[in-house]
């Protein structure tokens, strides 16, 4: 979120040749330098993967998640979001970010969207922030995400957040002027 130039240091690493070859291929495909790609990998590890392990977060492939979701009724997805809240999502957020504030949670949220490979747009304008998330998991997942996001903004004391859902997307608009 903070785009200011930060101090850097140099580091020399020994990397397995096959892995380095894979990094070179990926850096070419993404049209970024190996240095940039390595920094992205390290940042993802520090901001997401390492804290996610400590917080007990695990990854589930979409091909497994979709049939599970399909077996729930819509009202059950809302209940599931409520259970997620009651079972301590705040503790999970604190394990992941060490702080429970909007900027930190949004940074964590962006990390989750990126590592989950979800397509999203994030727009800031005149005191508001809008996310459009294309998850491709159906309306029931949209309902679940909407409810979880609603709890998060409510628990942070943010009023006037608006949500719109479709079968494959969730749009969230947050008023940052409180």
Buried (B, 14 or more C-beta within 10 A) or exposed (E): EEEEEEEEEEEEEEEEEEEEEEBEEEBEEEEBEBEEBBEBEEEBEEBBBEBBEEBEBEEEEEEEBBEEBEEBEEEBBBBBBEEBBEEEBEEBBBBBBEEBEBEBBBBBBBBBBBBEEBEBEBEEEEEBBBBBBEBEBBBBBBBBBBBBBBBBBEBBEBEEBEBEBEEBBBBBBBBBEE
